[in-house]
Protein backbone atom coordinates (compact mmCIF):
# COMPACT_ATOMS: atom_id res chain seq x y z
CA UNK A 1 0.00 0.00 0.00
CA UNK A 2 2.79 2.39 0.87
CA UNK A 3 4.47 1.61 -2.47
CA UNK A 4 1.19 2.19 -4.34
CA UNK A 5 0.62 5.56 -2.61
CA UNK A 6 4.20 6.62 -3.43
CA UNK A 7 3.75 5.63 -7.06
CA UNK A 8 0.71 7.89 -7.32
CA UNK A 9 2.94 10.90 -6.67
CA UNK A 10 5.44 9.92 -9.40
CA UNK A 11 4.93 11.83 -12.66
CA UNK A 12 3.34 9.74 -15.37
CA UNK A 13 6.17 10.24 -17.93
CA UNK A 14 8.62 8.75 -15.44
CA UNK A 15 6.34 5.79 -14.87
CA UNK A 16 6.09 5.24 -18.61
CA UNK A 17 9.88 5.33 -18.95
CA UNK A 18 10.34 2.86 -16.07
CA UNK A 19 7.68 0.57 -17.48
CA UNK A 20 9.22 0.69 -20.94
CA UNK A 21 12.67 -0.10 -19.57
CA UNK A 22 11.26 -2.95 -17.50
CA UNK A 23 9.41 -4.41 -20.48
CA UNK A 24 12.51 -4.09 -22.64
CA UNK A 25 14.63 -5.82 -19.97
CA UNK A 26 12.14 -8.65 -19.65
CA UNK A 27 12.05 -9.03 -23.42
CA UNK A 28 15.85 -9.12 -23.60
CA UNK A 29 16.10 -11.72 -20.84
CA UNK A 30 13.36 -13.83 -22.39
CA UNK A 31 14.87 -13.69 -25.87
CA UNK A 32 18.34 -14.60 -24.64
CA UNK A 33 16.99 -17.52 -22.60
CA UNK A 34 15.16 -18.72 -25.72
CA UNK A 35 18.38 -18.46 -27.76
CA UNK A 36 20.31 -20.39 -25.10
CA UNK A 37 17.67 -23.13 -25.03
CA UNK A 38 17.47 -23.40 -28.82
CA UNK A 39 21.24 -23.56 -29.23
CA UNK A 40 21.77 -26.19 -26.56
CA UNK A 41 18.77 -28.19 -27.81
CA UNK A 42 20.45 -28.31 -31.22
CA UNK A 43 23.58 -29.62 -29.53
CA UNK A 44 21.59 -32.34 -27.83
CA UNK A 45 19.90 -33.32 -31.08
CA UNK A 46 23.06 -33.18 -33.22
CA UNK A 47 24.77 -36.37 -32.21
CA UNK A 48 25.22 -36.24 -28.46
CA UNK A 49 23.97 -39.26 -26.50
CA UNK A 50 20.21 -39.14 -26.05
CA UNK A 51 20.55 -40.30 -22.45
CA UNK A 52 22.27 -37.08 -21.49
CA UNK A 53 20.04 -34.36 -20.12
CA UNK A 54 20.01 -30.77 -21.38
CA UNK A 55 21.71 -29.43 -18.23
CA UNK A 56 24.47 -32.01 -18.66
CA UNK A 57 24.97 -30.84 -22.25
CA UNK A 58 25.14 -27.20 -21.08
CA UNK A 59 27.77 -27.78 -18.38
CA UNK A 60 29.84 -30.03 -20.67
CA UNK A 61 30.31 -27.22 -23.21
CA UNK A 62 31.42 -24.43 -20.90
CA UNK A 63 30.39 -22.10 -18.04
CA UNK A 64 26.63 -21.78 -17.54
CA UNK A 65 25.44 -18.43 -19.00
CA UNK A 66 23.49 -15.82 -17.03
CA UNK A 67 20.31 -14.64 -18.80
CA UNK A 68 20.89 -11.32 -20.49
CA UNK A 69 24.64 -11.26 -19.81
CA UNK A 70 25.91 -14.68 -20.85
CA UNK A 71 29.42 -15.23 -19.51
CA UNK A 72 30.40 -11.57 -19.92
CA UNK A 73 30.33 -10.89 -16.17
CA UNK A 74 32.46 -13.95 -15.48
CA UNK A 75 34.99 -12.97 -18.15
CA UNK A 76 35.17 -9.39 -16.84
CA UNK A 77 35.38 -10.33 -13.16
CA UNK A 78 37.94 -13.13 -13.42
CA UNK A 79 39.84 -11.81 -16.43
CA UNK A 80 39.69 -13.03 -20.00
CA UNK A 81 42.81 -15.21 -20.08
CA UNK A 82 42.30 -16.58 -16.59
CA UNK A 83 38.74 -17.59 -17.45
CA UNK A 84 39.95 -19.32 -20.61
CA UNK A 85 42.73 -21.08 -18.74
CA UNK A 86 40.31 -22.38 -16.12
CA UNK A 87 37.62 -23.46 -18.59
CA UNK A 88 39.36 -24.61 -21.77
CA UNK A 89 42.17 -26.93 -20.64
CA UNK A 90 39.90 -29.97 -20.23
CA UNK A 91 37.79 -29.28 -23.33
CA UNK A 92 38.62 -29.32 -27.02
CA UNK A 93 35.82 -26.83 -27.73
CA UNK A 94 34.49 -24.42 -25.08
CA UNK A 95 31.41 -22.22 -25.49
CA UNK A 96 31.36 -18.72 -24.01
CA UNK A 97 28.30 -16.52 -24.34
CA UNK A 98 28.74 -12.80 -25.02
CA UNK A 99 25.25 -11.69 -24.03
CA UNK A 100 23.16 -13.84 -26.42
CA UNK A 101 25.95 -14.59 -28.91
CA UNK A 102 27.89 -17.87 -28.59
CA UNK A 103 31.67 -17.77 -29.07
CA UNK A 104 33.38 -21.13 -29.53
CA UNK A 105 37.00 -21.35 -28.33
CA UNK A 106 38.95 -24.22 -29.88
CA UNK A 107 42.16 -25.50 -28.27
CA UNK A 108 42.86 -28.92 -29.81
CA UNK A 109 45.55 -28.51 -32.54
CA UNK A 110 43.58 -30.49 -35.15
CA UNK A 111 40.49 -28.35 -34.58
CA UNK A 112 42.55 -25.14 -34.68
CA UNK A 113 43.93 -26.32 -38.02
CA UNK A 114 40.39 -26.99 -39.25
CA UNK A 115 39.23 -23.50 -38.24
CA UNK A 116 42.24 -21.66 -39.72
CA UNK A 117 42.55 -23.60 -42.98
CA UNK A 118 39.08 -24.82 -43.94
CA UNK A 119 36.98 -22.67 -46.25
CA UNK A 120 34.00 -23.46 -44.06
CA UNK A 121 35.31 -20.79 -41.66
CA UNK A 122 35.92 -17.25 -42.94
CA UNK A 123 36.72 -13.91 -41.37
CA UNK A 124 33.68 -12.37 -39.66
CA UNK A 125 32.16 -9.34 -41.33
CA UNK A 126 33.67 -6.47 -39.37
CA UNK A 127 33.46 -2.84 -40.41
CA UNK A 128 35.02 -2.48 -43.87
CA UNK A 129 34.10 -5.92 -45.11
CA UNK A 130 31.08 -6.41 -47.33
CA UNK A 131 28.04 -7.57 -45.41
CA UNK A 132 27.11 -11.03 -46.72
CA UNK A 133 24.38 -13.41 -45.67
CA UNK A 134 25.13 -17.06 -45.06
CA UNK A 135 23.56 -17.85 -48.45
CA UNK A 136 25.95 -15.53 -50.26
CA UNK A 137 28.87 -16.98 -48.28
CA UNK A 138 27.86 -20.47 -49.38
CA UNK A 139 27.85 -19.34 -53.01
CA UNK A 140 31.36 -17.94 -52.59
CA UNK A 141 32.38 -21.20 -50.95
CA UNK A 142 31.12 -23.13 -53.97
CA UNK A 143 33.04 -20.84 -56.33
CA UNK A 144 36.19 -21.36 -54.28
CA UNK A 145 35.75 -25.12 -54.50
CA UNK A 146 35.40 -24.88 -58.29
CA UNK A 147 38.55 -22.76 -58.46
CA UNK A 148 40.39 -25.29 -56.30
CA UNK A 149 39.39 -28.10 -58.67
CA UNK A 150 40.55 -26.00 -61.61
CA UNK A 151 43.93 -25.46 -59.94
CA UNK A 152 44.36 -29.15 -59.18
CA UNK A 153 43.67 -30.14 -62.80
CA UNK A 154 45.88 -27.43 -64.34
CA UNK A 155 49.53 -27.77 -65.32
CA UNK A 156 52.20 -26.86 -62.69
CA UNK A 157 53.05 -23.48 -64.24
CA UNK A 158 49.42 -22.44 -64.29
CA UNK A 159 48.97 -23.64 -60.71
CA UNK A 160 51.83 -21.42 -59.58
CA UNK A 161 50.40 -18.40 -61.41
CA UNK A 162 46.94 -18.88 -59.93
CA UNK A 163 48.20 -19.49 -56.40
CA UNK A 164 50.58 -16.53 -56.37
CA UNK A 165 49.41 -13.63 -54.25
CA UNK A 166 50.68 -10.44 -55.93
CA UNK A 167 50.16 -8.26 -52.86
CA UNK A 168 52.24 -10.57 -50.62
CA UNK A 169 54.98 -10.84 -53.22
CA UNK A 170 55.00 -7.05 -53.53
CA UNK A 171 55.21 -6.74 -49.73
CA UNK A 172 58.30 -8.98 -49.64
CA UNK A 173 59.87 -6.81 -52.34
CA UNK A 174 58.95 -3.72 -50.30
CA UNK A 175 60.70 -5.19 -47.25
CA UNK A 176 63.91 -5.80 -49.24
CA UNK A 177 63.85 -2.23 -50.54
CA UNK A 178 63.15 -0.83 -47.06
CA UNK A 179 65.88 -2.63 -45.11
CA UNK A 180 68.15 0.40 -45.00
CA UNK A 181 65.31 2.62 -43.83
CA UNK A 182 64.26 0.12 -41.15
CA UNK A 183 67.80 -0.38 -39.87
CA UNK A 184 68.89 3.26 -39.92
CA UNK A 185 65.64 4.43 -38.29
CA UNK A 186 65.93 1.74 -35.61
CA UNK A 187 69.52 2.74 -34.89
CA UNK A 188 68.53 6.41 -34.52
CA UNK A 189 65.64 5.45 -32.26
CA UNK A 190 67.90 3.40 -29.98
CA UNK A 191 70.23 6.38 -29.73
CA UNK A 192 67.24 8.55 -28.75
CA UNK A 193 66.23 6.02 -26.08
CA UNK A 194 69.68 6.29 -24.55
CA UNK A 195 69.55 10.10 -24.48
CA UNK A 196 69.33 11.70 -21.06
CA UNK A 197 65.94 13.24 -21.85
CA UNK A 198 64.35 9.80 -22.25
CA UNK A 199 66.01 7.99 -19.34
CA UNK A 200 63.23 7.22 -16.85
CA UNK A 201 60.38 7.78 -19.31
CA UNK A 202 57.88 5.08 -20.26
CA UNK A 203 59.72 3.25 -23.02
CA UNK A 204 56.64 1.45 -24.34
CA UNK A 205 55.02 4.73 -25.42
CA UNK A 206 58.24 5.82 -27.13
CA UNK A 207 58.44 2.46 -28.90
CA UNK A 208 54.87 2.70 -30.16
CA UNK A 209 55.42 6.22 -31.42
CA UNK A 210 58.53 5.07 -33.26
CA UNK A 211 56.76 2.19 -35.02
CA UNK A 212 53.90 4.49 -36.04
CA UNK A 213 56.45 6.72 -37.77
CA UNK A 214 58.46 3.84 -39.23
CA UNK A 215 55.53 1.84 -40.63
CA UNK A 216 53.76 4.90 -42.00
CA UNK A 217 56.91 5.68 -43.95
CA UNK A 218 57.60 2.08 -45.05
CA UNK A 219 54.03 1.07 -45.92
CA UNK A 220 52.51 4.34 -47.11
CA UNK A 221 55.49 6.58 -47.84
CA UNK A 222 54.07 9.11 -45.37
CA UNK A 223 56.36 11.09 -43.03
CA UNK A 224 54.78 11.72 -39.61
CA UNK A 225 56.26 14.11 -37.03
CA UNK A 226 56.64 13.25 -33.34
CA UNK A 227 53.55 15.14 -32.15
CA UNK A 228 51.23 13.54 -34.67
CA UNK A 229 52.77 10.09 -34.14
CA UNK A 230 52.23 10.42 -30.38
CA UNK A 231 48.58 11.36 -30.93
CA UNK A 232 47.99 8.47 -33.37
CA UNK A 233 49.78 5.97 -31.10
CA UNK A 234 47.62 7.04 -28.15
CA UNK A 235 44.44 6.76 -30.24
CA UNK A 236 45.39 3.29 -31.45
CA UNK A 237 46.15 2.09 -27.93
CA UNK A 238 43.00 3.48 -26.30
CA UNK A 239 40.58 2.65 -29.12
CA UNK A 240 41.98 -0.87 -29.38
CA UNK A 241 41.73 -1.42 -25.63
CA UNK A 242 38.11 -0.25 -25.51
CA UNK A 243 37.19 -2.38 -28.54
CA UNK A 244 38.64 -5.41 -26.77
CA UNK A 245 36.65 -4.68 -23.59
CA UNK A 246 33.41 -4.29 -25.55
CA UNK A 247 34.07 -7.52 -27.38
CA UNK A 248 33.96 -9.30 -24.00
CA UNK A 249 31.25 -7.16 -22.37
CA UNK A 250 28.95 -5.59 -25.03
CA UNK A 251 26.82 -3.92 -22.32
CA UNK A 252 29.61 -1.40 -21.67
CA UNK A 253 28.04 0.82 -24.32
CA UNK A 254 24.96 1.21 -22.07
CA UNK A 255 26.63 2.48 -18.91
CA UNK A 256 30.28 3.47 -19.62
CA UNK A 257 29.45 6.97 -20.83
CA UNK A 258 32.92 8.42 -20.38
CA UNK A 259 34.37 5.41 -22.20
CA UNK A 260 31.85 6.01 -25.00
CA UNK A 261 33.02 9.59 -25.46
CA UNK A 262 36.68 8.55 -25.34
CA UNK A 263 36.06 5.70 -27.78
CA UNK A 264 34.29 7.96 -30.28
CA UNK A 265 36.99 10.60 -29.99
CA UNK A 266 39.92 8.25 -30.56
CA UNK A 267 38.11 6.47 -33.38
CA UNK A 268 37.52 9.86 -35.01
CA UNK A 269 41.23 10.67 -34.72
CA UNK A 270 42.03 7.43 -36.55
CA UNK A 271 39.41 8.06 -39.23
CA UNK A 272 40.78 11.54 -39.92
CA UNK A 273 44.32 10.13 -40.11
CA UNK A 274 43.12 7.38 -42.44
CA UNK A 275 41.68 10.03 -44.75
CA UNK A 276 45.06 11.77 -44.71
CA UNK A 277 46.76 8.52 -45.76
CA UNK A 278 44.29 8.05 -48.63
CA UNK A 279 44.87 11.61 -49.85
CA UNK A 280 48.61 10.97 -49.77
CA UNK A 281 48.23 7.68 -51.68
CA UNK A 282 46.30 9.39 -54.48
CA UNK A 283 49.35 11.45 -55.40
CA UNK A 284 52.01 8.86 -54.55
CA UNK A 285 53.50 6.13 -56.72
CA UNK A 286 53.35 3.43 -54.04
CA UNK A 287 52.53 0.52 -56.33
CA UNK A 288 52.26 -2.02 -53.53
CA UNK A 289 49.67 -0.25 -51.42
CA UNK A 290 47.61 0.93 -54.40
CA UNK A 291 47.60 -2.60 -55.81
CA UNK A 292 46.59 -3.98 -52.43
CA UNK A 293 43.72 -1.51 -52.09
CA UNK A 294 42.51 -2.29 -55.61
CA UNK A 295 39.29 -0.80 -56.95
CA UNK A 296 37.41 -0.94 -53.68
CA UNK A 297 35.06 1.84 -52.70
CA UNK A 298 36.11 4.77 -50.55
CA UNK A 299 34.73 3.32 -47.33
CA UNK A 300 36.37 -0.06 -47.89
CA UNK A 301 39.69 1.56 -48.81
CA UNK A 302 39.57 3.58 -45.60
CA UNK A 303 38.80 0.46 -43.56
CA UNK A 304 41.64 -1.51 -45.17
CA UNK A 305 44.13 1.30 -44.59
CA UNK A 306 43.10 1.66 -40.94
CA UNK A 307 43.22 -2.11 -40.45
CA UNK A 308 46.74 -2.26 -41.88
CA UNK A 309 47.82 0.75 -39.80
CA UNK A 310 46.52 -0.73 -36.54
CA UNK A 311 47.95 -4.18 -37.27
CA UNK A 312 51.40 -2.74 -38.00
CA UNK A 313 51.51 -0.19 -35.19
CA UNK A 314 49.78 -2.14 -32.42
CA UNK A 315 51.24 -5.64 -32.60
CA UNK A 316 54.90 -4.88 -33.39
CA UNK A 317 55.36 -2.35 -30.52
CA UNK A 318 53.83 -4.82 -28.03
CA UNK A 319 56.14 -7.62 -29.16
CA UNK A 320 59.16 -5.28 -29.26
CA UNK A 321 58.46 -3.99 -25.73
CA UNK A 322 58.15 -7.48 -24.28
CA UNK A 323 61.29 -8.63 -26.11
CA UNK A 324 63.33 -5.77 -24.64
CA UNK A 325 61.92 -6.40 -21.16
CA UNK A 326 62.70 -10.13 -21.30
CA UNK A 327 66.21 -9.54 -22.64
CA UNK A 328 66.88 -7.04 -19.86
CA UNK A 329 65.53 -9.35 -17.15
CA UNK A 330 67.43 -12.45 -18.32
CA UNK A 331 71.13 -11.67 -18.21
CA UNK A 332 72.15 -15.02 -19.72
CA UNK A 333 69.95 -14.40 -22.78
CA UNK A 334 71.42 -10.92 -23.17
CA UNK A 335 74.93 -12.32 -23.16
CA UNK A 336 74.06 -15.00 -25.71
CA UNK A 337 72.51 -12.40 -28.01
CA UNK A 338 75.60 -10.22 -27.88
CA UNK A 339 77.88 -13.16 -28.58
CA UNK A 340 75.59 -14.38 -31.36
CA UNK A 341 75.73 -10.98 -33.05
CA UNK A 342 79.54 -11.07 -33.01
CA UNK A 343 79.55 -14.64 -34.28
CA UNK A 344 77.28 -13.78 -37.22
CA UNK A 345 79.46 -10.77 -38.08
CA UNK A 346 82.62 -12.87 -37.92
CA UNK A 347 81.13 -15.51 -40.19
CA UNK A 348 80.00 -12.89 -42.67
CA UNK A 349 83.37 -11.18 -42.73
CA UNK A 350 85.11 -14.52 -43.21
CA UNK A 351 82.91 -15.31 -46.19
CA UNK A 352 83.59 -11.87 -47.67
CA UNK A 353 87.35 -12.28 -47.40
CA UNK A 354 87.68 -10.32 -44.15
CA UNK A 355 86.76 -6.94 -45.65
CA UNK A 356 84.96 -4.57 -43.34
CA UNK A 357 82.30 -2.07 -44.34
CA UNK A 358 84.70 0.79 -44.77
CA UNK A 359 87.22 -1.44 -46.53
CA UNK A 360 85.03 -3.09 -49.18
CA UNK A 361 86.61 -1.06 -51.95
CA UNK A 362 90.11 -2.08 -50.92
CA UNK A 363 91.40 -5.50 -51.93
CA UNK A 364 94.46 -5.38 -49.70
CA UNK A 365 93.07 -4.27 -46.32
CA UNK A 366 92.19 -7.09 -43.97
CA UNK A 367 90.12 -6.98 -40.77
CA UNK A 368 91.61 -8.49 -37.67
CA UNK A 369 89.48 -10.44 -35.17
CA UNK A 370 89.60 -7.53 -32.76
CA UNK A 371 88.35 -5.15 -35.47
CA UNK A 372 85.57 -7.59 -36.31
CA UNK A 373 84.35 -7.42 -32.72
CA UNK A 374 84.39 -3.60 -32.77
CA UNK A 375 82.10 -3.12 -35.77
CA UNK A 376 79.33 -0.76 -34.67
CA UNK A 377 75.61 -0.85 -35.20
CA UNK A 378 75.98 2.01 -37.70
CA UNK A 379 78.26 -0.13 -39.84
CA UNK A 380 75.60 -2.82 -40.05
CA UNK A 381 72.66 -0.46 -40.50
CA UNK A 382 74.23 1.23 -43.53
CA UNK A 383 75.31 -1.98 -45.27
CA UNK A 384 72.09 -3.37 -46.74
CA UNK A 385 73.70 -6.49 -48.23
CA UNK A 386 75.28 -7.57 -44.96
CA UNK A 387 72.14 -6.70 -43.00
CA UNK A 388 69.97 -8.72 -45.40
CA UNK A 389 72.21 -11.77 -44.97
CA UNK A 390 72.22 -11.44 -41.19
CA UNK A 391 68.44 -11.13 -40.98
CA UNK A 392 67.83 -14.12 -43.24
CA UNK A 393 70.05 -16.44 -41.19
CA UNK A 394 68.22 -18.53 -38.61
CA UNK A 395 69.94 -17.76 -35.33
CA UNK A 396 69.44 -17.27 -31.61
CA UNK A 397 67.67 -13.99 -32.40
CA UNK A 398 64.85 -15.95 -34.06
CA UNK A 399 64.60 -18.17 -30.98
CA UNK A 400 64.28 -15.15 -28.64
CA UNK A 401 61.61 -13.55 -30.85
CA UNK A 402 59.67 -16.82 -31.15
CA UNK A 403 59.74 -17.35 -27.38
CA UNK A 404 58.64 -13.74 -26.77
CA UNK A 405 55.71 -14.15 -29.16
CA UNK A 406 54.86 -17.45 -27.49
CA UNK A 407 54.63 -15.90 -24.02
CA UNK A 408 53.02 -12.62 -25.11
CA UNK A 409 51.26 -12.98 -28.49
CA UNK A 410 49.93 -9.56 -29.53
CA UNK A 411 46.66 -10.90 -31.05
CA UNK A 412 44.13 -11.78 -28.30
CA UNK A 413 41.78 -13.66 -30.64
CA UNK A 414 41.87 -15.06 -34.17
CA UNK A 415 38.18 -15.10 -35.07
CA UNK A 416 36.39 -16.96 -37.84
CA UNK A 417 32.72 -17.40 -38.68
CA UNK A 418 31.08 -20.64 -39.76
CA UNK A 419 29.66 -20.18 -43.26
CA UNK A 420 27.31 -23.16 -42.98
CA UNK A 421 26.23 -25.80 -40.46
CA UNK A 422 29.20 -27.97 -39.55
CA UNK A 423 30.86 -29.83 -36.66
CA UNK A 424 33.98 -29.25 -34.59
CA UNK A 425 34.67 -32.58 -32.98
CA UNK A 426 31.34 -33.59 -31.45
CA UNK A 427 30.09 -29.99 -31.14
CA UNK A 428 27.49 -28.87 -33.65
CA UNK A 429 28.29 -25.43 -35.12
CA UNK A 430 25.34 -23.63 -36.75
CA UNK A 431 26.05 -21.39 -39.72
CA UNK A 432 27.00 -17.86 -38.67
CA UNK A 433 28.51 -18.91 -35.31
CA UNK A 434 31.72 -17.17 -34.24
CA UNK A 435 34.67 -19.50 -33.64
CA UNK A 436 38.03 -18.37 -32.27
CA UNK A 437 41.52 -19.68 -31.65
CA UNK A 438 43.32 -17.93 -28.79
CA UNK A 439 47.11 -17.71 -29.36
CA UNK A 440 47.83 -17.11 -25.66
CA UNK A 441 45.88 -20.23 -24.67
CA UNK A 442 47.62 -22.36 -27.29
CA UNK A 443 51.04 -21.03 -26.26
CA UNK A 444 50.49 -21.64 -22.52
CA UNK A 445 48.73 -24.99 -22.70
CA UNK A 446 50.64 -27.34 -20.35
CA UNK A 447 49.74 -30.36 -22.49
CA UNK A 448 51.60 -28.92 -25.50
CA UNK A 449 54.66 -27.19 -24.02
CA UNK A 450 57.36 -28.20 -21.56
CA UNK A 451 57.50 -25.67 -18.70
CA UNK A 452 55.03 -23.50 -20.56
CA UNK A 453 55.44 -20.50 -18.23
CA UNK A 454 59.23 -20.27 -18.48
CA UNK A 455 61.10 -18.01 -20.88
CA UNK A 456 63.27 -20.57 -22.63
CA UNK A 457 64.53 -19.62 -26.14
CA UNK A 458 66.49 -22.90 -26.27
CA UNK A 459 63.23 -24.75 -26.97
CA UNK A 460 63.43 -23.28 -30.50
CA UNK A 461 67.01 -24.32 -31.24
CA UNK A 462 67.36 -27.52 -33.24
CA UNK A 463 68.64 -28.50 -36.69
CA UNK A 464 65.18 -29.74 -37.70
CA UNK A 465 62.65 -27.48 -39.42
CA UNK A 466 59.81 -28.70 -37.20
CA UNK A 467 61.40 -27.26 -34.07
CA UNK A 468 62.03 -23.96 -35.85
CA UNK A 469 58.29 -23.77 -36.66
CA UNK A 470 56.72 -24.85 -33.37
CA UNK A 471 59.47 -25.41 -30.79
CA UNK A 472 58.95 -28.37 -28.47
CA UNK A 473 55.18 -28.43 -29.11
CA UNK A 474 53.71 -31.32 -31.09
CA UNK A 475 52.09 -29.29 -33.89
CA UNK A 476 52.37 -26.09 -35.93
CA UNK A 477 48.91 -25.18 -34.63
CA UNK A 478 50.15 -24.99 -31.06
CA UNK A 479 52.08 -21.85 -32.07
CA UNK A 480 49.94 -19.26 -33.85
CA UNK A 481 51.09 -15.71 -33.01
CA UNK A 482 50.16 -14.55 -36.54
CA UNK A 483 47.65 -17.27 -37.31
CA UNK A 484 48.25 -20.12 -39.76
CA UNK A 485 46.98 -21.27 -43.12
CA UNK A 486 45.77 -19.22 -46.05
CA UNK A 487 44.58 -16.28 -43.91
CA UNK A 488 47.82 -15.96 -41.95
CA UNK A 489 48.72 -12.35 -41.21
CA UNK A 490 50.31 -10.93 -44.36
CA UNK A 491 52.47 -8.56 -42.30
CA UNK A 492 54.31 -11.42 -40.57
CA UNK A 493 57.53 -11.02 -42.65
CA UNK A 494 57.67 -7.26 -42.00
CA UNK A 495 57.09 -7.71 -38.27
CA UNK A 496 59.82 -10.36 -38.00
CA UNK A 497 62.32 -8.20 -39.90
CA UNK A 498 61.61 -5.20 -37.67
CA UNK A 499 61.86 -7.23 -34.47
CA UNK A 500 65.04 -9.03 -35.51
CA UNK A 501 66.63 -5.78 -36.66
CA UNK A 502 65.79 -4.21 -33.29
CA UNK A 503 67.34 -7.04 -31.26
CA UNK A 504 70.40 -7.24 -33.52
CA UNK A 505 71.16 -3.54 -33.11
CA UNK A 506 70.45 -3.69 -29.37
CA UNK A 507 72.92 -6.56 -29.07
CA UNK A 508 75.56 -4.44 -30.81
CA UNK A 509 75.00 -1.41 -28.56
CA UNK A 510 77.95 -0.35 -26.44
CA UNK A 511 77.23 0.35 -23.63
CA UNK A 512 74.30 -2.05 -23.38
CA UNK A 513 70.77 -0.76 -23.61
CA UNK A 514 68.86 -2.11 -20.60
CA UNK A 515 65.45 -1.45 -19.05
CA UNK A 516 63.98 -1.35 -15.58
CA UNK A 517 60.43 -2.27 -14.65
CA UNK A 518 58.49 -0.06 -12.28
CA UNK A 519 59.08 -1.02 -8.61
CA UNK A 520 55.46 -2.13 -8.13
CA UNK A 521 55.57 -4.41 -11.17
CA UNK A 522 56.62 -8.02 -10.97
CA UNK A 523 58.94 -9.87 -13.26
CA UNK A 524 57.46 -10.76 -16.69
CA UNK A 525 58.27 -14.36 -15.84
CA UNK A 526 56.14 -15.64 -12.93
CA UNK A 527 57.99 -16.87 -9.89
CA UNK A 528 55.12 -19.03 -8.63
CA UNK A 529 52.03 -20.11 -10.53
CA UNK A 530 50.39 -18.48 -13.51
CA UNK A 531 50.55 -14.79 -14.32
CA UNK A 532 47.69 -13.66 -16.55
CA UNK A 533 48.33 -10.60 -18.74
CA UNK A 534 45.70 -7.97 -19.57
CA UNK A 535 43.49 -8.54 -22.61
CA UNK A 536 45.42 -5.97 -24.65
CA UNK A 537 48.75 -7.70 -23.76
CA UNK A 538 50.21 -4.30 -22.90
CA UNK A 539 53.50 -4.56 -20.98
CA UNK A 540 54.00 -2.92 -17.57
CA UNK A 541 55.63 0.47 -17.50
CA UNK A 542 59.37 0.18 -18.01
CA UNK A 543 62.09 2.78 -18.41
CA UNK A 544 65.55 3.01 -19.90
CA UNK A 545 68.58 2.61 -17.67
CA UNK A 546 72.22 2.76 -18.60
CA UNK A 547 74.66 0.26 -17.27
CA UNK A 548 78.21 -0.62 -18.15
CA UNK A 549 78.33 -3.79 -20.24
CA UNK A 550 79.27 -6.81 -18.19
CA UNK A 551 79.79 -9.18 -21.07
CA UNK A 552 81.79 -7.15 -23.62
CA UNK A 553 85.03 -8.84 -22.65
CA UNK A 554 83.46 -12.28 -22.91
CA UNK A 555 82.04 -11.55 -26.36
CA UNK A 556 85.33 -10.13 -27.60
CA UNK A 557 87.09 -13.29 -26.42
CA UNK A 558 84.58 -15.44 -28.25
CA UNK A 559 84.94 -13.33 -31.38
CA UNK A 560 88.72 -13.68 -31.24
CA UNK A 561 88.36 -17.43 -30.92
CA UNK A 562 86.07 -17.50 -33.95
Order of alpha helices (4+ residues) and beta strands (2+ residues): alpha-alpha-alpha-alpha-alpha-beta-beta-alpha-beta-alpha-alpha-alpha-alpha-alpha-alpha-alpha-alpha-alpha-alpha-alpha-alpha-alpha-alpha-alpha-beta-beta-beta-beta-alpha-alpha-alpha-beta-beta-alpha
